[in-house]
Amino acid sequence: MRVLLSDVAEARHGGRIRAALPGVELVPVAPEGPLPDTAGIGMAFVSRDLFLGGTRFRLTERFQRFVALILAAPDLRRVQTFSAGTDMAPYQAMRARGIEVVGASGASAPAVAQAAIAGLLALARRLPRVMEAQARHAWEPIYGEGEPPDLASQTALIVGTGPIGQEIARLAAAFGLTPIGIRRDGTAPPPPHFAEAASYAALPGWLPRAHWLILACPLTETTRNLIDAAALALLPPGAGLVNVSRGGVADEAALLAALRSGDLAGAFLDVFTEEPLPSGSAFWDLPNVIVSPHSAAAGEGLAERVAAIFCDNLRRWAAESQGEKPTR
């Protein structure tokens, strides 16, 4: 079995991959120079190092070179990516060619959930206001009007109940928040750590009760512009928004209007419809917004967790190809 991967991934994870499947042949791809022969390569591992320095809208030459190699490989049937979501155009092109594309679901959940809760706490504890006062060397205690809320009396409405949403719910509950999940199937029992769960169709009924709206869902035809002007208008006064999903889930024009008017008290935004966020974007200068450069998943342990998922899938795929029952 031959596996295509970057030279960085081969150097970092090669030993682990070979231990997971003795006899596997790793085919590393360098940033420059001759491309390898792809005949007989059945799988590919798209690691984060290929993506570094780019965005989902401005792919690096290294990433595009690797994707082109995948699409040209005659025998390649399966691809493991580093990301939880697989909605990027290159992955859709792979699927159109009949290639199975598998995301690294759960690998980024700890870091993304921590980023979401960090954003929520920063807004709740009025850190943008505190930091603005610090920049002016002004001692301005946050007692009195606009004091931080008691989280134990508040509800966190979390759109998306996969591994990331579940970890957000667990952490939110630890701070006393009541986590409510929004997902496709509202009839099944609530996932772990959620007090309740409802369907996307039921979202309008839950928004008026949401002190915090946290977006942690994939970008699909169902979720595209899910949070529009009408949805934002249903939130109670003083509500905050956290987006660690995809920029297209929220209507940015409506979001800007709600933040400028004060109808939405604040937002922690890790994703945008255009990335990098243009320097002229109004989001940069809003005092009630924390702009994060799509870095919620960043963490030292991410690459190892993704590699572990790839090794598990590699063993399973190898066993399936031989008609065996996979072992873990």
N, C-alpha and C positions, 0 to 999 in steps of 0.2 A: 504494500500500500504506500502510495506517494502522497505527501501533504505539502501544499504550497504555503509559505509563510515569509515574513520579512526576516532579514538577516538579524535585526535586533531581537525579534521574538525567538529566533533559533538560538541565539547566544544566551538569552535570559531563561527560556523555558524548555530548551531542547532536551536537557536531561530528564526533566519531569515528563515530557511527552513520550520519550523513548521508554521510560520506565512504565508508563501507562499502557503502551502497546509495543512490546519488544518486536523488533524487525521492521518497524515503520521507517520509511525513507523520507527525511525532511529535505525539502527543496527550498533553500533560502533565496530571497530576492534582494539584491543590493539597490541603493538609490540610483546608481548609474552603472553603466557597463552592459555587457551582453545579457540578454534575458535567457532564462533556463528553458530547456526542452520541457514542454508541458504534457507530452504524451503520457498517458497512464496516471496522471494526477487526478485523484478522485475527490479530494477535499482541500479546502483552503481555510486558513485562519487569518482573519483581518484584525490585527492587534492595534491598539490605540497609537502606538508610535508612528504608524502610517498616516494618522490623521492630525498629529500635533502640528500646530502652526496654521491650521486652516479652520474653516467652519463648514457647516453642512451646506452653505451656499457658495463658499469659496474653497473648494477642495484643493489640497496640496498636489503638486505634480507627482509626488511619490505615491499618494493615495490613488490618483487617477491612473498611474502606470500599473499599479498592482491590480486595480479593477479591470483594466483593459486585458491584462494577462489572464485573469479569471474568465472573462467573457470569451477569450480566444481558446481556452483550454478545451480540447474536444471531449475529454472524458470526465470533466469535473461535474459533480452532481450535488455537492453539499458545501455550504460556507458557514463558518462560525464567525460572528462579529463580536466586537468588544462592547457594543452599546446595548441597552435594554430595548430601545426601539429600532425598528428596521424599515422606517418609512422613507428614508432618503432615496433619491432618484437612482443612484447606482445599484442599490439593493432591489429596487423594483425592476431594473433592467436585467438583473440576474434571474429574478423570478420569471420574467417574460421568456427567458431562454431555457426554462425548465429546471433551474437550480434551486434547491431547498436552502433558504436563508434562515439561520437560527440566531436569535439575539441572546445576549448574556443576562437573561432575566434574573434579578436578585443580586447580581454582583455589585451594582452601584447603590443598592437600597440603603445600606447603613449611612453612606456619605450624603446621599441626596436627602434622606430624611433628616439628618442632622442639620444640613443647610436650610431646609424648609423651616425647621423649628427655630434655628438661629435667627432667621429672618423674621419669623413671627415674634420671637422674644424681643428682638431689636426694636420692632415697631411698637410692641406693647409697652416696653420700658422707655419709650420716647428717645431712643439713642440718636436718631437724626437730629432732633432738637438739641440734645446734649452736646453732640459733636459740632453743631453749628455755633453754639455758644462758646465752646472751647476754641474754635477758630477765631472768635472775637475776643478771647481772653476774658470772657464774662462769666461770673459766678451766678448761675440762675437755677436754683433748686426747682424741681418739677412738682412741688407740692401745690395744692390748690386746683385751679381750673385746668382741666386736661390731665389730671393725675392718671397714672397707669391703672388699667382695670384689674380686677381680681379674676384671674384666668379660671379659677375653680367654679365660677358661675357662668362660664361661657361655652359656646358650642363651636367646634371646628368641623365644617362641612368639607369633606375630602372627596374630590372628584377623581376617581381611580382607586381601585381597591386591590391592585396587584401587590407584589412584594414591596414596592416603594410606598404605596399608600398604606399598607399594613404597618410598616415600620414607623411611618409618620403618626399613625393612629396610636401606636404603642407609646411613643414619646409624648404625644399630646396628652394622653391619659395620665402619664406620670406627672405632668404639670397641672393636673386637675381639670383639664378641658374634657368635654364630652365629644368623642369623635363619631361622626355620622358619615357613612360612606355612600357615594353615588356610583353606580355601575350599570352595566347592560341589563343584568338579570336582577330585578328587585324582589323576586319571589323566594329566592334561596335564603337560607339562614345567613346572618351577618358573618363576614370573614373574621378571622382572629383580630382582637383588639378593638373592634367597632361595637358601639352600643346598639346601633341600628344601621340598616342599609336600605337604599331605595334605588329605583331605576332612573335613567336619564329623563324619562318622561315625567317623573315626579319631582325633578329639580326645582321648578318654580314654586312648589309648595314648601320646600325646605329653605330656600334662600332668605325669606324674611326672618328665619330663626338662626341664621348663621352670623356669628360675630366674626368668624374667620373663614374665608373661602380659600381652600388650598387646592390647586390644580396639579394633579400627579397622574394624568391619564395619557394614553397615546394619542397621536393626531390621526384621526380617522374622519370619514365623511360624517359620522355622528357627532364628533367633538369639534370639528372645525367651526370657529366662531360661536361655539356653544355659549360663551360668556359675552353677550352683546349688550347693547344699551338697555334692552328690556330686562335682561337678567340682573344687571348691575343696579337698576332702579328698584329691584325687589329686596336688595340687601338693606338691613336696618341702618340707621344713622350711626356713624362711628365704626362701621365694619372695616376690616382689613383684608387684603388679598395677597396670596403667595402663589407664584407661578414657577414650578420646577418641571413643567411638562414640555410643551412646545409653544412657540410664539403664536401659532395659528389657532390655538384654542380660545384665546381672548381677542376680541375685536379691539385693536389698539386705539383707534380713534375714539371709541366709546369709553375706553379705559382712561385715556388722557382727559376727556371731558369730565368724567366722574372724579378724578383726582384733583383737577383744577378747581372744580366747584366745591370740593370738600364733602360731597356726598359719599365718597369713599375716603376713609381717613388716611389710608396709606397702603403702600404695596411694596413687596419684595419681589423683584423680577429677575429671574435668571435666564429667561429665554425671550426672544423677540422674533418678529416676522422677518426682519433683516438683520443678519449678523456678519461682521461686527455691527453693533448699533452705530448708525451714522453720527458723526460729531455734532451735527445740527439738530439731532433729535431732542424734542422737548423733555423727554424722560430724564435726561442728564441733570437738568437744573431744577426739577420739582423738589421742594423741600420735604415732601412726604413720600418720596420714592427712594428705595435702595436698589441701585443697578448692580447686578452681578453678571460678569461676562461668561455666561453659560459654563459655570465651573462647579455646579452643585455636586457633580459626581467625583470631583478631584479628591484623591486620597492615595496614600502610599500603598495601601493594600489592594487597590482595585485590580491592577494587572495580574496579581497572583490569584485573585478570586476568579477572574475571567479565564485564566489558564486552567484552573481546576475544573471549571465548567466545560472547557474544550476537551480536556482529557477524559472526563466522564462521557461526553458525547462521542469522542473518538472510539472509546472502547465499545460503546453501544452500537455505533455504525459498523465497526469491524465485525462484531458478532452477528449483526443482522445480515451483512453481506455474505457471511459463511453459513447462514441458516442456523445460528446458535442462539441460545438464550443469553443475553448480556449479563455479566456479573459486575458488581460494584466493589 
